[in-house]
Amino acid sequence: MAKKTLLNVLHQPVHPVFAVAILFFVTILGIMVFLMSIIKFNPQAEKSPIIPKTTQTCLPMPPTPTLAPGQKALYTFYIQATSNQSSQELVLSPSDTGKVFTADIGTLIILQQFGISNSHISHVSPQDIFKNFGSPETIHLPNNALGAFRVYRAGCGTITVYGTNPTFPSPPPHTTYTSDNLGISFSYLTGTNAVQKFFTKEIGDTVYLYWIPATNQPFSGSDAEFLQKIAPGAYSVEVFSKDPNLSLAEAIKQRFLTGYSEADCFINTNYRKGYPRDVESFVTAAIIANIPRYSNLSFSQISAYIEKCPGGYTEGGRGILYFMMDPKHPNKMLFVKIGQSNIPSGVGGLWDGTIKVY
């Protein structure tokens, strides 16, 4: 038997399947060698870390802004701004006061539905997250919005809505006159820049409110002299007793219009002088002289019509005169005489609008 040399073995035919397997193995090995030549193989290489977007820790929250005297914090909102980017809107209302909200950079914060006057917005932030609010953009707000902020960077902030106490001018010098004897009171202006000084005097059932231009001082004479010289030109309120079961119009007719013709004098129960007044429930009425309307009458002719009615208690167009009753005190009837002009009460409105009955 002849010996087989290596050369003889290699020249022997190879089975086709075995040849394909060898070719596949050699190809894979070649690819691996190629890849190893262009990259450094390191099975322990570290993966690149994923950096999370963080939320600023805001505890404790920034304090509310320091307010000026007369200002009061009404609503406070706490904002935690993340480093995320978004274009969302965050709407805050009064019911959200005291709460903590998380917002992204770019969030538009709108304060809405507050409905209060004399209110303002302030903010504080250590990181100036609202630093550029309102600029450079123009923000078009809803009609019921109080204001808006844009978040520009991550950090913490506090938004405060505060109110300003309205300031009012000091009331003019005034006082309140009270008559325990008659059971009435009213307020009146005591003076106007030292030019006019008003005083009161009670005689019988009447309280007079007057000014003496010559002296600007209280009247120093007797009651009889006062009634003769000062009372005709003074403001006054006279108090009458009445049957509490009678209406104001019935009491006026019973006391003043007995024997007078209704064609000459009538009672106007829709007389609205002395309003507005502190006590709107008061009932007012006036005795009116029946003077022809739209007639070109002289002063003496008008006086002739007025003289057909109760003297001193009839409204005839030459001054304000009216009766008044407090339904809570139906046993009293008041007669108010104003004349052609009136004076303030010093507390709002005119002096006769502050009349009260006790």
Backbone hydrogen bonds, N-H to C=O, Kabsch-Sander energy under -0.5 kcal/mol:
donor,donor_aa,acceptor,acceptor_aa,energy
5,T,3,K,-0.6
9,V,5,T,-2.0
10,L,6,L,-2.6
11,H,7,L,-1.4
12,Q,9,V,-1.7
19,A,15,H,-1.7
20,V,16,P,-1.8
21,A,17,V,-2.0
22,I,18,F,-1.9
23,L,19,A,-2.0
24,F,20,V,-2.3
25,F,21,A,-2.1
26,V,22,I,-2.2
27,T,23,L,-1.9
28,I,24,F,-2.3
29,L,25,F,-2.3
30,G,26,V,-1.8
31,I,27,T,-2.0
32,M,28,I,-2.2
33,V,29,L,-2.0
34,F,30,G,-2.1
35,L,31,I,-2.4
36,M,32,M,-2.2
37,S,33,V,-1.1
38,I,34,F,-0.8
38,I,35,L,-0.8
39,I,35,L,-1.4
41,F,39,I,-0.7
42,N,40,K,-0.5
45,A,42,N,-1.8
51,I,49,P,-0.6
54,T,52,P,-0.5
56,Q,81,A,-0.8
58,C,56,Q,-0.6
71,Q,68,A,-2.0
72,K,163,G,-2.3
74,L,161,V,-3.0
75,Y,161,V,-1.9
77,F,159,I,-2.7
78,Y,99,K,-2.3
79,I,157,G,-3.1
80,Q,101,F,-3.2
81,A,79,I,-0.5
81,A,155,G,-3.2
82,T,103,A,-2.7
83,S,54,T,-1.5
86,S,105,I,-2.5
90,L,108,L,-3.0
91,V,89,E,-0.5
92,L,90,L,-0.5
92,L,110,I,-3.3
96,D,93,S,-2.4
97,T,94,P,-1.6
98,G,76,T,-4.0
99,K,96,D,-1.9
101,F,78,Y,-3.1
103,A,80,Q,-2.7
105,I,84,N,-2.6
106,G,151,V,-2.8
107,T,104,D,-1.9
108,L,88,Q,-2.7
109,I,107,T,-0.6
109,I,149,F,-3.6
110,I,90,L,-2.4
110,I,108,L,-0.6
111,L,147,G,-2.7
112,Q,92,L,-2.8
112,Q,110,I,-0.7
113,Q,144,N,-1.9
114,F,144,N,-0.6
120,H,162,Y,-2.6
122,S,160,T,-2.6
124,V,158,T,-1.9
127,Q,156,C,-0.6
128,D,125,S,-1.3
131,K,128,D,-1.6
133,F,130,F,-2.1
135,S,132,N,-2.2
139,I,137,E,-0.5
140,H,138,T,-0.6
141,L,139,I,-0.8
145,A,142,P,-1.8
146,L,111,L,-3.1
147,G,111,L,-1.1
149,F,109,I,-2.6
151,V,107,T,-2.3
152,Y,129,I,-2.7
153,R,129,I,-0.5
155,G,81,A,-1.5
157,G,79,I,-2.2
158,T,124,V,-2.7
159,I,77,F,-2.8
160,T,122,S,-3.1
161,V,75,Y,-2.9
162,Y,120,H,-2.3
162,Y,160,T,-0.6
163,G,72,K,-2.9
164,T,118,N,-2.6
165,N,70,G,-2.5
165,N,163,G,-0.5
175,T,188,Y,-2.0
177,Y,186,F,-3.0
179,S,184,I,-2.9
180,D,178,T,-0.7
183,G,179,S,-2.0
184,I,179,S,-1.2
185,S,356,K,-1.7
186,F,177,Y,-1.9
188,Y,175,T,-2.4
189,L,344,P,-1.8
190,T,173,P,-1.8
191,G,173,P,-0.8
192,T,196,Q,-1.8
195,V,192,T,-2.3
196,Q,192,T,-0.8
198,F,190,T,-1.8
199,F,210,Y,-2.5
201,K,208,Y,-1.9
203,I,201,K,-0.6
203,I,206,T,-2.5
206,T,203,I,-1.7
207,V,237,V,-2.2
208,Y,201,K,-3.2
209,L,235,Y,-2.9
210,Y,199,F,-2.7
215,T,212,I,-0.7
216,N,212,I,-3.3
226,F,222,S,-2.2
227,L,223,D,-2.7
228,Q,224,A,-1.3
229,K,225,E,-3.0
230,I,226,F,-2.2
231,A,226,F,-2.6
233,G,230,I,-1.4
234,A,231,A,-1.6
235,Y,209,L,-2.5
236,S,337,K,-1.9
237,V,207,V,-1.8
238,E,335,F,-2.9
239,V,205,D,-2.5
240,F,333,M,-3.2
242,K,331,N,-2.1
246,L,243,D,-2.0
251,A,247,S,-2.3
252,I,248,L,-2.3
253,K,249,A,-2.4
254,Q,250,E,-2.4
255,R,251,A,-2.2
256,F,252,I,-2.9
257,L,252,I,-0.8
257,L,253,K,-0.9
260,Y,257,L,-1.9
264,D,261,S,-1.3
265,C,261,S,-2.3
266,F,288,I,-1.9
268,N,266,F,-0.6
268,N,286,A,-3.0
269,T,267,I,-0.9
271,Y,268,N,-0.8
272,R,270,N,-0.6
275,Y,272,R,-0.7
278,D,353,G,-3.0
280,E,278,D,-0.7
282,F,279,V,-1.4
283,V,325,M,-2.8
285,A,323,F,-1.8
286,A,268,N,-1.4
287,I,313,Y,-0.6
288,I,266,F,-3.0
288,I,286,A,-0.6
289,A,315,E,-1.7
290,N,264,D,-2.9
291,I,289,A,-2.0
295,S,292,P,-0.8
297,L,295,S,-1.7
302,I,298,S,-2.3
303,S,299,F,-2.3
304,A,300,S,-1.6
305,Y,301,Q,-1.4
306,I,302,I,-2.2
307,E,303,S,-2.2
308,K,305,Y,-1.3
309,C,306,I,-2.0
313,Y,310,P,-1.4
315,E,287,I,-3.4
316,G,314,T,-0.6
320,I,339,G,-2.1
321,L,319,G,-0.6
322,Y,336,V,-2.2
323,F,285,A,-3.4
324,M,334,L,-2.6
325,M,283,V,-2.2
329,H,326,D,-2.6
332,K,329,H,-1.6
333,M,240,F,-2.5
334,L,324,M,-3.1
335,F,238,E,-2.7
336,V,322,Y,-3.4
337,K,236,S,-2.7
338,I,320,I,-2.9
338,I,336,V,-0.5
339,G,320,I,-1.3
345,S,349,G,-2.4
346,G,349,G,-0.5
351,W,343,I,-2.1
353,G,350,L,-1.1
354,T,351,W,-1.6
355,I,352,D,-1.0
356,K,185,S,-2.4
358,Y,183,G,-3.4
